[in-house]
Amino acid sequence: MDTYTLARVVHVVAVVVWIGGVSMVTTVLIPMLRKTRTKEDAVATFEQIEKRFSVQARITILLVGLSGFYMMYYLDAWPRYLEARYWWIHAMTLVWLLFTVMLFILEPFVLHKVFKRKAKENPDKVFSFMQRMHWVLLLLSFITIIGTVAGCHGWFFF
Protein backbone atom coordinates (compact mmCIF):
# COMPACT_ATOMS: atom_id res chain seq x y z
CA MET A 1 0.00 0.00 0.00
CA ASP A 2 1.47 3.36 -0.97
CA THR A 3 1.35 6.43 1.27
CA TYR A 4 -1.46 8.07 -0.72
CA THR A 5 -3.71 5.02 -0.34
CA LEU A 6 -2.93 4.87 3.37
CA ALA A 7 -3.76 8.57 3.73
CA ARG A 8 -7.07 8.07 1.92
CA VAL A 9 -7.98 5.10 4.13
CA VAL A 10 -7.16 7.10 7.27
CA HIS A 11 -9.12 10.07 5.91
CA VAL A 12 -12.27 8.09 5.11
CA VAL A 13 -12.30 6.10 8.35
CA ALA A 14 -11.73 9.25 10.42
CA VAL A 15 -14.55 11.07 8.59
CA VAL A 16 -16.90 8.12 9.18
CA VAL A 17 -16.14 8.07 12.91
CA TRP A 18 -16.29 11.88 13.24
CA ILE A 19 -19.47 12.57 11.27
CA GLY A 20 -21.07 9.35 12.53
CA GLY A 21 -20.57 10.72 16.04
CA VAL A 22 -22.07 14.06 15.08
CA SER A 23 -25.04 12.20 13.60
CA MET A 24 -25.53 10.17 16.78
CA VAL A 25 -25.37 13.29 18.97
CA THR A 26 -27.78 15.15 16.68
CA THR A 27 -30.38 12.46 16.07
CA VAL A 28 -30.20 10.38 19.27
CA LEU A 29 -28.45 12.01 22.22
CA ILE A 30 -29.83 15.55 22.20
CA PRO A 31 -33.46 14.45 21.48
CA MET A 32 -33.19 11.87 24.29
CA LEU A 33 -31.82 14.44 26.72
CA ARG A 34 -34.57 16.90 25.82
CA LYS A 35 -37.11 14.32 27.03
CA THR A 36 -35.29 13.60 30.31
CA ARG A 37 -37.46 14.27 33.35
CA THR A 38 -35.03 16.45 35.24
CA LYS A 39 -33.08 18.97 33.26
CA GLU A 40 -30.23 18.81 35.78
CA ASP A 41 -29.77 15.14 34.85
CA ALA A 42 -29.87 16.03 31.17
CA VAL A 43 -27.18 18.68 31.57
CA ALA A 44 -24.96 16.39 33.67
CA THR A 45 -25.39 13.48 31.23
CA PHE A 46 -24.61 15.68 28.25
CA GLU A 47 -21.45 17.01 29.89
CA GLN A 48 -20.23 13.48 30.71
CA ILE A 49 -20.84 12.19 27.20
CA GLU A 50 -19.50 15.32 25.52
CA LYS A 51 -16.31 15.15 27.58
CA ARG A 52 -15.58 11.62 26.34
CA PHE A 53 -16.73 12.22 22.77
CA SER A 54 -14.76 15.45 22.37
CA VAL A 55 -11.49 13.52 22.77
CA GLN A 56 -12.52 11.13 20.00
CA ALA A 57 -13.73 14.00 17.82
CA ARG A 58 -10.50 15.95 18.27
CA ILE A 59 -8.37 12.95 17.34
CA THR A 60 -10.44 12.17 14.23
CA ILE A 61 -10.46 15.82 13.14
CA LEU A 62 -6.68 15.93 13.43
CA LEU A 63 -6.41 12.72 11.39
CA VAL A 64 -8.79 14.13 8.75
CA GLY A 65 -6.80 17.36 8.52
CA LEU A 66 -3.39 15.71 8.34
CA SER A 67 -4.45 13.07 5.81
CA GLY A 68 -6.36 15.62 3.71
CA PHE A 69 -3.40 17.98 3.63
CA TYR A 70 -1.09 15.11 2.71
CA MET A 71 -3.34 13.99 -0.17
CA MET A 72 -3.52 17.55 -1.52
CA TYR A 73 0.27 17.77 -1.28
CA TYR A 74 0.86 14.33 -2.82
CA LEU A 75 -1.41 15.07 -5.80
CA ASP A 76 -0.26 18.70 -6.02
CA ALA A 77 -3.97 19.43 -6.13
CA TRP A 78 -3.83 23.01 -4.84
CA PRO A 79 -5.02 24.47 -8.20
CA ARG A 80 -8.34 22.67 -7.65
CA TYR A 81 -9.21 25.42 -5.16
CA LEU A 82 -9.39 27.72 -8.20
CA GLU A 83 -11.92 25.60 -10.12
CA ALA A 84 -15.65 25.75 -9.37
CA ARG A 85 -16.18 22.10 -10.33
CA TYR A 86 -14.10 21.14 -7.28
CA TRP A 87 -16.49 22.99 -4.94
CA TRP A 88 -16.47 19.93 -2.71
CA ILE A 89 -12.81 20.50 -1.81
CA HIS A 90 -13.80 23.96 -0.58
CA ALA A 91 -16.70 22.38 1.32
CA MET A 92 -14.44 19.77 2.94
CA THR A 93 -12.02 22.46 4.00
CA LEU A 94 -14.82 24.68 5.34
CA VAL A 95 -16.51 21.88 7.32
CA TRP A 96 -13.17 20.76 8.71
CA LEU A 97 -12.28 24.34 9.66
CA LEU A 98 -15.67 24.93 11.34
CA PHE A 99 -15.37 21.82 13.47
CA THR A 100 -11.70 22.46 14.24
CA VAL A 101 -12.41 25.97 15.50
CA MET A 102 -15.43 24.69 17.41
CA LEU A 103 -13.66 21.80 19.13
CA PHE A 104 -10.22 23.28 19.73
CA ILE A 105 -11.06 26.93 20.46
CA LEU A 106 -14.73 27.75 21.04
CA GLU A 107 -15.82 24.67 22.99
CA PRO A 108 -13.06 24.59 25.60
CA PHE A 109 -12.65 28.34 26.05
CA VAL A 110 -16.13 29.79 25.43
CA LEU A 111 -18.98 27.37 24.78
CA HIS A 112 -18.48 25.15 27.83
CA LYS A 113 -18.80 28.13 30.19
CA VAL A 114 -21.75 29.59 28.29
CA PHE A 115 -23.48 26.18 28.22
CA LYS A 116 -23.18 25.73 31.99
CA ARG A 117 -24.48 29.25 32.70
CA LYS A 118 -27.34 29.17 30.18
CA ALA A 119 -28.33 25.60 31.10
CA LYS A 120 -28.98 26.73 34.67
CA GLU A 121 -31.23 29.53 33.43
CA ASN A 122 -33.18 27.70 30.70
CA PRO A 123 -32.02 24.18 29.79
CA ASP A 124 -34.86 23.64 27.28
CA LYS A 125 -33.78 26.67 25.28
CA VAL A 126 -30.12 25.59 25.39
CA PHE A 127 -30.85 22.05 24.17
CA SER A 128 -33.16 23.38 21.46
CA PHE A 129 -30.45 25.75 20.21
CA MET A 130 -27.80 23.01 20.38
CA GLN A 131 -29.99 20.66 18.40
CA ARG A 132 -30.60 23.26 15.67
CA MET A 133 -26.87 24.00 15.40
CA HIS A 134 -26.03 20.30 15.27
CA TRP A 135 -28.58 19.81 12.48
CA VAL A 136 -27.01 22.65 10.48
CA LEU A 137 -23.53 21.17 10.91
CA LEU A 138 -24.75 17.66 10.13
CA LEU A 139 -26.55 18.76 6.95
CA LEU A 140 -23.48 20.70 5.82
CA SER A 141 -21.41 17.59 6.48
CA PHE A 142 -23.78 15.33 4.52
CA ILE A 143 -23.87 17.72 1.55
CA THR A 144 -20.07 17.78 1.63
CA ILE A 145 -19.81 13.99 1.80
CA ILE A 146 -22.25 13.56 -1.10
CA GLY A 147 -20.39 16.14 -3.21
CA THR A 148 -17.01 14.64 -2.36
CA VAL A 149 -17.93 11.07 -3.21
CA ALA A 150 -19.56 12.21 -6.46
CA GLY A 151 -16.64 14.52 -7.32
CA CYS A 152 -14.02 11.86 -6.62
CA HIS A 153 -15.80 9.65 -9.15
CA GLY A 154 -15.98 12.31 -11.85
CA TRP A 155 -19.52 13.60 -11.27
CA PHE A 156 -19.15 17.34 -10.79
CA PHE A 157 -22.85 18.41 -10.90
CA PHE A 158 -22.02 21.04 -13.57
Secondary structure as the mmCIF struct_conf table of DSSP 4:
data_model
#
loop_
_struct_conf.conf_type_id
_struct_conf.id
_struct_conf.beg_label_comp_id
_struct_conf.beg_label_asym_id
_struct_conf.beg_label_seq_id
_struct_conf.end_label_comp_id
_struct_conf.end_label_asym_id
_struct_conf.end_label_seq_id
HELX_RH_AL_P HELX_RH_AL_P1 THR A 3 MET A 24
HELX_RH_PI_P HELX_RH_PI_P1 VAL A 25 LEU A 29
HELX_RH_AL_P HELX_RH_AL_P2 ILE A 30 ARG A 34
TURN_TY1_P TURN_TY1_P1 LYS A 35 LYS A 35
BEND BEND1 ARG A 37 ARG A 37
HELX_RH_AL_P HELX_RH_AL_P3 LYS A 39 LEU A 75
TURN_TY1_P TURN_TY1_P2 ASP A 76 ASP A 76
HELX_RH_3T_P HELX_RH_3T_P1 TRP A 78 LEU A 82
HELX_RH_3T_P HELX_RH_3T_P2 ALA A 84 TYR A 86
HELX_RH_AL_P HELX_RH_AL_P4 TRP A 87 VAL A 101
HELX_RH_PI_P HELX_RH_PI_P2 MET A 102 LEU A 111
HELX_RH_AL_P HELX_RH_AL_P5 HIS A 112 GLU A 121
HELX_RH_AL_P HELX_RH_AL_P6 PRO A 123 CYS A 152
TURN_TY1_P TURN_TY1_P3 HIS A 153 GLY A 154
#
